[in-house]
Amino acid sequence: NSEGASLSRNISQQLDDLYQSLEDTINLLRYTSDYQRPATTVNGKVDQAKRWLSQPDLDQFGFGM
């Protein structure tokens, strides 16, 4: 059925578009959000410590204090 195949492709494309939009939104929030999780790697912990050492009076969400 040609109509069924067309509907299937349309739904598939809409789901792909939705997935891409969600991925873009998540990435935007990840890079623009003030929220930070505690670092789990040595490099991440060093970066958090450097940020705290450079501005110890700034609220670091409890990291480094």
WOMO-V542860 format. One record per residue. N is the residue number from 1. RES is the residue in one letter. SS is DSSP state (helix for helix, strand for strand, loop for the rest). Layout:
n = [N:N]
res = [RES:RES]
ss = [SS:SS]
//
This chain:
n = [1:2:3:4:5:6:7:8:9:10:11:12:13:14:15:16:17:18:19:20:21:22:23:24:25:26:27:28:29:30:31:32:33:34:35:36:37:38:39:40:41:42:43:44:45:46:47:48:49:50:51:52:53:54:55:56:57:58:59:60:61:62:63:64:65]
res = [N:S:E:G:A:S:L:S:R:N:I:S:Q:Q:L:D:D:L:Y:Q:S:L:E:D:T:I:N:L:L:R:Y:T:S:D:Y:Q:R:P:A:T:T:V:N:G:K:V:D:Q:A:K:R:W:L:S:Q:P:D:L:D:Q:F:G:F:G:M]
ss = [loop:helix:helix:helix:helix:helix:helix:helix:helix:helix:helix:helix:helix:helix:helix:helix:helix:helix:helix:helix:helix:helix:helix:helix:helix:helix:helix:helix:helix:helix:helix:helix:loop:loop:loop:loop:loop:loop:loop:loop:loop:helix:helix:helix:helix:helix:helix:helix:helix:helix:helix:helix:helix:helix:loop:loop:loop:loop:loop:loop:loop:loop:loop:loop:loop]
//
